[in-house]
Amino acid sequence: MGLKRISLALLLLASVNVASALEYRQVQLDKSNIGFTYKQMGVAMDGQFRKFTPQLSFDPARPASGRVSMDIELGSVDTGGAESDQEVAGRAWFNTKAFPTARFVSSSVKALGNNRYEVAGKLSIKGQSRDLVFPTTFTAAGKSGIFDGAFVIRRGDFSIGEGAWSKFDIVANDIQVKFRVAALSQ
């Protein structure tokens, strides 16, 4: 009887160690990206941010304890042209001199089933903070995992495009943001 209890205790201890080994924390920036799509005069345009710093802690066995934050260097915007990049980094759009980074900080992660999750938190751009809730999927492959997701922001909510650009007739209000974050478990 005593041997069975010791064996059970060792089995439970081993399962705890295996579960904690699946906590994804180490982000692989070279395999991660943040892109965006918007419409300009009715034509779909794409861009991306080249520099961002995500921090995460995620265990698929305990998703509610998951946390993520991300700082995005707005001056690293790549719209496909140097002149456009300078314009977007300027005062009317991102105003990167006064607001060099955008920041997202999660407040909750909720499992939806089938490796899908709902992440809630605050997104701050240009001194404006808004609640944001979006879906993400998580795909594990051994010690590596991929988080894929997308959400839509309204640029008017963050004063992106001021003055003559505050109307949405040339550049649409809706901006779709897509992300992929690759991470290793520790």
Backbone bond lengths (Angstrom), bond angles and torsions (degrees), N, CA, C in turn:
res aa  C-N    CA-C-N  psi(-1)  N-CA   C-N-CA  omega(-1)  CA-C   N-CA-C  phi
1 M - - - 1.451 - - 1.517 111.41 -
2 G 1.315 118.60 -44.21 1.454 122.59 179.90 1.510 111.74 -64.12
3 L 1.341 117.15 -37.01 1.460 121.83 179.34 1.526 110.64 -66.04
4 K 1.339 117.44 -37.53 1.461 121.34 178.13 1.527 110.36 -63.77
5 R 1.327 117.13 -41.23 1.466 120.73 179.16 1.527 111.14 -65.26
6 I 1.328 116.71 -41.60 1.470 120.42 178.45 1.528 109.57 -64.46
7 S 1.333 117.07 -43.23 1.465 121.11 179.21 1.526 110.45 -62.05
8 L 1.335 116.59 -43.30 1.461 121.01 178.36 1.521 110.73 -63.03
9 A 1.329 116.84 -42.52 1.469 120.73 178.69 1.524 110.90 -62.84
10 L 1.340 117.26 -41.84 1.463 120.71 178.22 1.527 111.16 -65.80
11 L 1.326 117.35 -39.47 1.454 121.76 177.70 1.524 110.64 -62.44
12 L 1.333 117.09 -44.97 1.466 120.96 178.14 1.527 111.30 -63.45
13 L 1.332 116.35 -42.13 1.459 120.61 178.35 1.525 110.24 -62.50
14 A 1.313 117.98 -42.26 1.468 121.52 178.44 1.514 111.03 -63.33
15 S 1.340 118.23 -40.10 1.468 120.07 179.79 1.520 110.99 -68.16
16 V 1.317 118.71 -33.94 1.464 121.35 176.13 1.524 109.39 -65.07
17 N 1.322 117.70 -43.11 1.467 120.67 179.20 1.519 111.59 -64.77
18 V 1.331 118.64 -38.58 1.461 121.34 177.82 1.522 109.82 -65.29
19 A 1.333 117.93 -43.64 1.462 120.99 -179.02 1.521 110.90 -62.91
20 S 1.328 117.65 -41.91 1.457 118.54 -178.59 1.519 111.32 -70.83
21 A 1.349 117.92 -22.75 1.456 121.15 177.96 1.522 110.98 -71.49
22 L 1.323 118.02 -14.38 1.456 121.51 -179.56 1.521 112.98 -94.61
23 E 1.297 118.00 15.44 1.458 119.95 177.82 1.521 108.26 -82.94
24 Y 1.321 115.06 119.18 1.466 121.92 -177.70 1.524 108.85 -88.87
25 R 1.329 115.76 119.40 1.468 121.20 -177.06 1.521 113.46 -134.20
26 Q 1.311 117.26 -31.90 1.461 121.13 -172.87 1.529 109.87 -89.22
27 V 1.343 116.54 105.72 1.454 121.98 -177.49 1.527 109.86 -76.96
28 Q 1.315 115.71 137.32 1.459 122.69 175.62 1.528 108.04 -101.79
29 L 1.321 115.95 93.66 1.464 120.56 -175.60 1.523 112.58 -61.61
30 D 1.326 117.74 -34.34 1.463 120.30 -178.76 1.527 112.93 -68.08
31 K 1.323 117.81 -13.70 1.462 122.26 178.74 1.526 111.41 -113.84
32 S 1.324 117.21 9.93 1.462 122.70 -177.29 1.524 109.86 -115.27
33 N 1.337 116.91 154.81 1.465 119.81 177.05 1.524 111.15 -158.28
34 I 1.333 113.84 157.68 1.464 122.37 174.20 1.518 106.73 -130.61
35 G 1.312 115.91 119.84 1.455 121.38 178.92 1.510 110.48 -123.16
36 F 1.319 115.77 169.12 1.459 120.20 177.71 1.520 109.65 -148.31
37 T 1.335 114.21 154.97 1.461 122.05 178.25 1.522 107.46 -133.40
38 Y 1.327 115.32 138.89 1.460 121.25 177.61 1.523 107.92 -147.44
39 K 1.310 116.55 169.86 1.462 120.35 177.49 1.526 109.50 -111.94
40 Q 1.314 114.16 131.40 1.457 121.59 175.66 1.520 106.52 -122.00
41 M 1.318 116.17 116.77 1.463 123.50 -175.47 1.537 110.73 52.63
42 G 1.341 115.15 39.60 1.447 122.04 176.26 1.524 115.14 81.73
43 V 1.318 117.64 -1.88 1.459 121.77 -178.37 1.528 109.50 -103.98
44 A 1.331 116.77 131.51 1.464 121.13 179.42 1.521 110.06 -68.46
45 M 1.325 116.16 131.80 1.461 123.46 178.99 1.522 107.76 -125.51
46 D 1.331 116.24 146.19 1.458 121.54 -179.25 1.519 110.19 -119.78
47 G 1.317 114.99 154.83 1.457 121.83 174.99 1.514 109.21 -157.83
48 Q 1.323 114.92 179.62 1.461 120.13 177.78 1.521 109.88 -155.45
49 F 1.317 114.35 167.03 1.463 121.33 172.88 1.519 107.05 -109.75
50 R 1.311 116.34 128.45 1.467 121.73 -175.97 1.535 112.82 -85.01
51 K 1.350 117.58 -24.77 1.467 119.98 -176.89 1.527 110.07 -126.45
52 F 1.313 114.53 123.05 1.464 121.53 176.77 1.515 107.89 -154.71
53 T 1.327 115.19 154.57 1.456 121.55 -177.42 1.523 109.35 -127.68
54 P 1.329 116.66 96.45 1.462 118.98 175.93 1.528 110.99 -89.89
55 Q 1.307 115.16 145.26 1.461 122.16 172.19 1.520 106.14 -129.02
56 L 1.331 115.36 130.72 1.455 117.02 -179.14 1.514 111.23 -145.21
57 S 1.296 112.75 159.80 1.454 123.22 174.43 1.520 104.99 -144.84
58 F 1.338 116.41 111.76 1.460 119.71 -174.95 1.516 110.27 -144.38
59 D 1.319 115.92 125.95 1.457 123.45 174.67 1.526 106.26 -120.36
60 P 1.332 118.43 114.46 1.467 120.02 -179.03 1.525 113.73 -56.61
61 A 1.333 117.42 -25.08 1.469 120.58 178.07 1.527 111.69 -76.23
62 R 1.334 117.35 -20.33 1.471 122.21 -179.75 1.543 109.35 -136.90
63 P 1.329 117.87 65.75 1.466 119.87 -175.24 1.530 114.17 -62.62
64 A 1.322 118.07 -30.57 1.466 120.15 -178.62 1.526 112.46 -63.97
65 S 1.324 116.90 -20.74 1.466 119.40 177.73 1.530 111.62 -90.25
66 G 1.312 117.31 1.75 1.463 121.90 -179.47 1.516 112.53 -67.34
67 R 1.308 115.86 146.28 1.467 122.89 178.41 1.519 109.13 -140.52
68 V 1.321 115.62 144.55 1.459 120.74 175.71 1.523 108.87 -146.31
69 S 1.312 114.95 142.10 1.462 120.81 169.79 1.515 106.49 -140.15
70 M 1.314 115.46 153.22 1.452 119.31 -178.89 1.522 109.26 -149.41
71 D 1.320 114.73 130.08 1.461 122.10 171.96 1.523 107.33 -107.16
72 I 1.324 116.62 130.15 1.454 122.19 -179.29 1.515 108.28 -116.80
73 E 1.320 117.13 123.37 1.461 121.71 176.75 1.528 107.91 -76.61
74 L 1.324 116.01 106.94 1.460 120.77 -175.05 1.531 112.30 -64.89
75 G 1.328 117.20 -27.89 1.458 121.07 177.83 1.521 113.03 -70.85
76 S 1.334 117.42 -8.85 1.463 120.91 178.70 1.528 111.57 -90.56
77 V 1.325 117.06 13.42 1.456 121.50 -178.78 1.532 109.67 -62.02
78 D 1.328 114.64 138.54 1.461 121.79 178.35 1.518 107.07 -127.83
79 T 1.326 116.07 105.67 1.456 121.42 -179.88 1.525 111.71 -98.98
80 G 1.317 115.86 -0.31 1.454 119.93 -179.60 1.521 113.48 102.80
81 G 1.331 117.63 -4.10 1.465 121.11 178.91 1.517 110.79 -152.38
82 A 1.326 116.81 136.53 1.472 121.63 -177.06 1.527 111.85 -59.73
83 E 1.323 117.98 -40.69 1.472 121.23 -179.67 1.525 111.01 -64.72
84 S 1.324 116.45 -42.97 1.470 120.68 177.77 1.522 111.17 -65.73
85 D 1.342 116.97 -38.96 1.463 120.76 178.71 1.523 110.59 -60.73
86 Q 1.331 116.82 -42.70 1.471 120.92 178.53 1.516 111.05 -64.84
87 E 1.316 117.19 -41.56 1.471 121.82 179.03 1.529 110.68 -61.48
88 V 1.324 116.83 -46.84 1.463 121.22 -177.68 1.531 111.34 -67.69
89 A 1.323 117.43 -32.44 1.468 120.90 178.05 1.530 111.50 -75.05
90 G 1.323 117.29 -15.59 1.465 122.26 -176.15 1.516 115.00 -71.36
91 R 1.319 113.91 178.00 1.462 122.77 -172.70 1.540 114.63 -56.39
92 A 1.306 118.00 -41.28 1.464 120.79 -176.34 1.525 112.96 -69.78
93 W 1.326 117.08 -26.35 1.461 119.87 -175.86 1.528 110.79 -103.39
94 F 1.339 118.47 -91.66 1.462 120.72 -178.61 1.518 113.68 -88.90
95 N 1.320 117.83 -21.85 1.464 122.24 -177.97 1.536 109.99 48.97
96 T 1.322 115.46 59.73 1.465 121.08 -172.88 1.524 113.86 -65.87
97 K 1.323 117.43 -19.91 1.474 118.18 176.18 1.524 110.54 -66.84
98 A 1.308 117.40 -41.23 1.466 121.39 179.59 1.531 112.61 -88.30
99 F 1.341 116.89 -29.91 1.466 122.08 -175.53 1.531 109.32 -133.76
100 P 1.321 117.43 78.73 1.472 119.52 -173.79 1.524 115.49 -70.22
101 T 1.333 117.97 -21.64 1.463 119.01 -176.80 1.522 112.35 -132.40
102 A 1.311 113.87 151.40 1.459 122.19 166.53 1.523 105.17 -102.84
103 R 1.321 116.83 152.72 1.473 119.04 -176.74 1.525 109.94 -141.18
104 F 1.332 115.00 136.20 1.456 121.31 171.49 1.518 107.64 -120.48
105 V 1.335 116.52 135.09 1.465 122.61 175.79 1.525 107.19 -132.81
106 S 1.331 115.48 123.83 1.464 119.57 -178.60 1.527 111.12 -76.36
107 S 1.325 114.59 152.41 1.463 121.07 173.49 1.520 110.78 -116.86
108 S 1.349 117.18 -21.15 1.467 120.22 176.97 1.524 110.85 -160.36
109 V 1.321 113.60 155.33 1.462 122.56 173.00 1.523 105.81 -131.53
110 K 1.323 116.25 128.00 1.458 120.90 -177.15 1.525 109.46 -125.07
111 A 1.326 117.21 130.49 1.462 122.45 177.06 1.525 109.63 -72.17
112 L 1.337 116.20 134.05 1.461 121.93 176.85 1.526 112.00 -110.09
113 G 1.332 116.87 -7.47 1.453 122.05 -177.76 1.519 111.68 98.71
114 N 1.325 116.19 156.39 1.475 122.20 178.27 1.525 113.40 54.47
115 N 1.321 116.91 42.92 1.477 123.26 178.45 1.534 113.13 62.73
116 R 1.319 116.65 24.41 1.468 121.81 176.28 1.521 108.46 -110.74
117 Y 1.335 115.27 143.93 1.456 121.43 -176.76 1.516 109.15 -138.81
118 E 1.325 114.88 156.34 1.460 121.52 174.03 1.523 107.01 -113.83
119 V 1.313 115.59 124.31 1.462 121.42 -179.90 1.526 107.81 -109.71
120 A 1.315 116.58 132.15 1.461 122.29 177.40 1.515 108.34 -121.96
121 G 1.330 115.98 148.44 1.455 120.38 178.42 1.509 111.36 177.11
122 K 1.338 115.06 -161.44 1.475 122.06 -179.12 1.520 109.46 -117.85
123 L 1.321 114.97 133.22 1.452 122.35 174.01 1.519 107.42 -109.65
124 S 1.331 116.44 127.97 1.466 121.84 179.33 1.524 109.42 -119.89
125 I 1.326 114.71 125.42 1.467 122.32 176.67 1.524 106.95 -139.25
126 K 1.324 117.12 130.98 1.470 122.99 177.48 1.537 112.56 53.52
127 G 1.308 117.43 38.98 1.458 121.26 177.11 1.514 114.44 78.72
128 Q 1.319 117.54 1.96 1.461 122.54 178.53 1.525 108.07 -105.61
129 S 1.332 117.70 130.92 1.465 121.72 177.61 1.516 109.73 -115.91
130 R 1.316 114.89 136.57 1.458 121.44 179.58 1.529 108.95 -135.88
131 D 1.342 115.09 147.10 1.454 120.01 172.69 1.519 108.39 -69.41
132 L 1.313 115.13 144.16 1.461 120.69 -179.14 1.523 108.39 -140.93
133 V 1.314 116.70 131.43 1.457 123.22 175.78 1.522 106.37 -128.57
134 F 1.339 116.43 130.04 1.463 119.27 -178.43 1.521 110.69 -149.77
135 P 1.343 115.67 154.85 1.461 119.93 177.18 1.531 110.48 -86.89
136 T 1.311 115.16 152.26 1.460 121.28 172.72 1.520 107.97 -145.21
137 T 1.307 115.38 152.30 1.456 119.99 173.14 1.518 107.67 -110.84
138 F 1.309 115.20 153.04 1.461 120.77 176.95 1.516 108.11 -127.06
139 T 1.314 116.32 125.97 1.457 122.20 178.32 1.514 108.23 -119.81
140 A 1.327 115.86 118.32 1.462 120.99 -179.91 1.521 109.66 -99.05
141 A 1.330 114.80 143.33 1.463 122.12 174.88 1.521 106.56 -142.67
142 G 1.323 115.71 86.86 1.464 119.87 -176.63 1.513 110.51 69.65
143 K 1.321 115.97 -125.49 1.465 120.29 -178.31 1.520 112.89 -85.67
144 S 1.334 118.18 -3.92 1.460 119.57 178.87 1.521 109.93 -109.87
145 G 1.308 115.03 154.48 1.449 121.19 179.62 1.520 110.21 -146.99
146 I 1.321 115.86 152.56 1.468 122.10 -178.73 1.526 108.86 -124.65
147 F 1.317 115.62 129.36 1.461 123.14 172.88 1.529 107.21 -105.03
148 D 1.328 117.18 122.51 1.460 122.53 177.51 1.518 108.19 -121.56
149 G 1.324 116.20 137.76 1.448 119.13 177.61 1.514 112.17 -165.94
150 A 1.311 114.35 173.94 1.466 121.11 179.38 1.523 108.50 -156.31
151 F 1.314 115.07 154.07 1.460 121.78 175.46 1.520 108.48 -156.49
152 V 1.314 115.58 165.65 1.461 121.35 179.39 1.522 108.52 -115.49
153 I 1.331 115.12 133.03 1.468 119.78 170.59 1.524 107.28 -115.49
154 R 1.313 114.68 158.55 1.463 120.46 173.65 1.523 106.79 -104.81
155 R 1.313 115.92 119.40 1.461 120.02 -175.29 1.521 112.06 -60.87
156 G 1.327 117.27 -29.79 1.457 121.14 177.88 1.516 112.90 -62.86
157 D 1.342 117.59 -29.33 1.467 121.82 178.75 1.526 112.04 -66.45
158 F 1.346 116.50 -21.14 1.463 121.82 -176.61 1.528 112.44 -116.74
159 S 1.321 117.53 11.51 1.476 122.77 -178.26 1.530 111.92 56.34
160 I 1.321 116.23 37.46 1.467 121.16 175.10 1.517 106.44 -89.80
161 G 1.307 115.71 107.77 1.458 121.69 -175.09 1.515 109.46 99.86
162 E 1.321 116.13 80.31 1.464 121.26 -178.07 1.524 110.51 -100.01
163 G 1.326 115.47 171.01 1.462 120.88 178.07 1.518 110.96 64.47
164 A 1.323 115.92 -128.96 1.463 120.92 -179.22 1.530 112.34 -61.13
165 W 1.326 117.49 -21.23 1.460 121.89 -178.29 1.531 112.87 -91.39
166 S 1.331 118.18 1.14 1.463 120.12 -177.13 1.527 112.73 -73.77
167 K 1.329 116.64 -17.04 1.466 120.02 174.82 1.523 108.17 -81.51
168 F 1.307 115.58 162.02 1.457 120.00 -175.44 1.526 112.41 -111.02
169 D 1.344 116.64 20.30 1.461 120.16 -178.76 1.535 112.74 -78.06
170 I 1.319 118.08 -31.73 1.465 120.93 179.14 1.527 110.38 -96.95
171 V 1.323 116.93 -50.67 1.466 122.27 177.67 1.530 107.22 -113.59
172 A 1.331 115.48 122.15 1.469 121.39 -176.44 1.528 111.72 -62.31
173 N 1.321 115.29 156.14 1.458 121.91 179.38 1.531 111.91 -73.06
174 D 1.330 117.04 -37.57 1.465 121.23 -176.90 1.522 111.68 -79.31
175 I 1.321 114.96 129.78 1.462 122.56 175.75 1.528 106.76 -123.33
176 Q 1.322 117.12 121.49 1.463 119.95 176.62 1.521 108.60 -91.42
177 V 1.317 115.38 126.99 1.460 121.96 178.82 1.532 107.33 -108.49
178 K 1.330 115.61 130.30 1.467 121.68 177.56 1.518 107.81 -120.76
179 F 1.334 115.25 140.77 1.463 118.02 179.77 1.519 111.06 -138.46
180 R 1.304 113.59 154.39 1.472 123.57 171.00 1.505 106.30 -138.55
181 V 1.321 116.13 122.37 1.465 121.47 177.16 1.521 107.83 -122.29
182 A 1.328 115.29 120.52 1.458 121.74 177.01 1.522 108.46 -98.53
183 A 1.322 116.27 140.14 1.470 120.11 -178.27 1.529 110.31 -145.07
184 L 1.316 114.80 156.06 1.460 122.45 175.66 1.521 108.97 -109.99
185 S 1.321 115.50 147.26 1.468 119.16 176.01 1.515 108.73 -82.98
186 Q 1.323 115.09 155.74 1.466 120.59 179.67 1.500 109.98 -118.69
